[in-house]
Amino acid sequence: MPSKSSKTRSGKKPSKPGHFWRSALLFLVTFMVSTSLLAGIFYLLLLFQLPKIKTLNDYNPPLATRILSADGGIIGYLYKEKRVLVSLSELPPHVIQAFIASEDARFFKHGGVDVLSILRALWKNLWAGGIVQGGSTITQQVTKSLLLTPEKSFSRKIKEAVLAYRLDRDLSKEEILYIYLNQIYLGHGAYGLEAAAQTYFGKKARELNLAQSTLLAGLPQAPSRYSPWLHYQKARERQSYVLKRMTEEGYIAENEARTAYEAPLYLNHPQNPEGSAAPHFLDMVRKYLYRTWGSSYVLSGGLSVQTTLDLTFQQAAQEAVLKGSQAVQSRHTYTRALKSIPIDQLGDYCRQMSRSPATETTKSGEWTPGLVVQIDPLAQTAMICREGGQTVLPLPGSSASRSSGKGPLDPEEAPPEKTPSRSLKVGDVVRLRWNPTKGSLTLVDQNQVEAALLCLETRSGAIKALVGGRNYDETEFNRAVQAKRQPGSAFKPVIYAAALQKGLSPVSVLLDSPIYFKGPPAWAPQNFDHKYLGPTTLKTGLIQSRNIISIRILQIIGTQYTIDLARRMGITSPLYANLSLALGSSGVSLWEMVTVYNCFPNLGQRVSPFFISRVRDRSGNTLYQHAPRAEQVLDPQTAYTMNRLLEAVVKEGTGWKLKALGRPVAGKTGTTNDFRDAWFIGFTPQYTTGVWVGIDNLTPLGPGETGAQAASPIVLDFFQKVLSGLPVEGFPEPPTLEEKSESSLGSEENRGSETKAPGEGR
């Protein structure tokens, strides 16, 4: 009898219809819910991890600090990331269009992530068999650059997409584009469009033409690969692509694209360092900013530093310093022979050198030996035997070796028997170096002649130009500020100002005669020309730079009184409290000497030199504003008299070269023992300028290299450039000028005008 049980032989109940589908559906729902829950949790985790940008106020990138000239020109940048913000309203339309066309043509249509662009890029990459196009939008590039790390991972791509969507929701397209153009890296340390425009073209982004804009728009994909400095042809190919895309998007016509591609780019030289216009000045500004606000804030805070520097003045100063120091260098040889070969061995030595082929050492700029085998005193040349053959070189100090081509030196300034061309003789083995500029071999100098220049605006004390040396790349030492050298006779105006303050006058008479101090140590100072004039007025003593007169003045007024006055006028360096002070024996800086001389055209007021006018933060708030500081340190009548005396030094004395300016100018030369230092400090009613020339290790400059010969031509060259076109002004007069003082000075001027200009005093 069949059993009533519905169980099967296995003991299980038979499945009901649809049970499988219900189970499958339950599993599917459970899977979807779990997956959605996990995705939600993952998304929430992302939300907590991801940075937020809801307004432009949240965009606060590191900005470069800009160092500006007096008229707003760029001197240099200080930065961790070289970035300067620029608004969209400042940019020409073609600049923005170039980046949109090349990087994200559908930028204004998608919601942060462009699916169509991703699919199109995927298809093109599959067809090409490699990555030829990316699908990232400008919004995605912003999120990757600003908010994420550059790692290549799936999670990072998800974060990038989520952030791009959120960014597109929170910010307008214009705001996203603003961030992109200021954030994107464009190579060689330049972040953002403004920094790139300055780096590659030396101009502001708003000044970019179509050709330059499209070159920059081609860089974001691979700044190193498309660098116009490193890979010019690839950069041009990329520029062509950007122009093609602009044409396809209807931004420009084909003929405009063709014209832009053919237009010259005028790239900056890649080797131009930041602050190359005024490196020592920029270094001085940098140290002040670091000391005041800290390096971290300065390098990323985006400060705007308005300085006093005039770029036109600075260029003129650098040109004058280089020209003047090279002129001194060309008149002398500052190298000693490596060795001397006996006359009877010259032939063998020369034949051995000549058989050796020219080495790469010569071509690479390093020195190679040469043997002096013959000297032609008439042609002022030397026959040099060297590797690979022989060559003829002009002797140092000869007219053939001078760039000026103005013939031999003035015999009164450099006697012929002391000309440096005598320093080479037959048998000397010297150093030679290939000069790529001249395309020939030149003698290698052991020491380089250096020079420094400092120019102040007389009335304000603003530094208009500062040159601390010939080449900042060789040494950062700022000789205009840091070097302490003996000023020689350039210090004498302090002595004479002290004398006037003490009651002496330009017509006071002192005895110019030999003087001897027993010591110890014994000292017998002399005048530069070893001659003595007998009874001599103060005015003649200053015009002719008579050492004995300065010493006698110091004996009368006292060293301590003079030192106290020097301190008030701007000297901060230690000063020796003895009579050698009258000859400028104490080391001082060019900065100090220019500060002192600037008291005279300011009628006795010491105006503190300054180089920063204003500092603003990234929001435009003023952090620092220069407040003028002036102190009356000389009686106005004394300062006025010194102006007239130092004018006479130019008209009748050692500063005579400055007469070529054809306008009121005053100043004083200075030369130290053995011609180790040459100075000239000069001033007009508008500007006070000082120059020092010397060699860092105190090697003598050479016979005849006085302040008149080596330094004053540099000041003259500089003044001729910067004063050109300026109105001629006279020196100011004190508020109450007595007729008696004026007539007394005038009568002495008439008597002194008969005296000829002598050689420079020590």
PyMOL commands that set and color helices and strands:
alter all, ss='L'
color gray80, all
select helices_A, chain A and resi 19-49+56-58+88-90+93-103+115-128+138-147+154-170+173-183+193-201+205-207+210-217+232-248+254-262+279-293+295-300+311-330+343-355+360-364+399-401+416-418+420-423+488-501+538-543+547-557+559-569+579-583+590-597+636-652+656-661+673-675+707-722+739-752
alter helices_A, ss='H'
color red, helices_A
select strands_A, chain A and resi 65-68+74-78+82-83+190-191+304-307+339-340+368-376+381-386+389-394+428-435+440-443+450-457+463-467+509-512+534-537+605-607+612-616+622-625+630-632+666-671+677-683+687-694
alter strands_A, ss='S'
color yellow, strands_A
deselect
rebuild
show_as cartoon
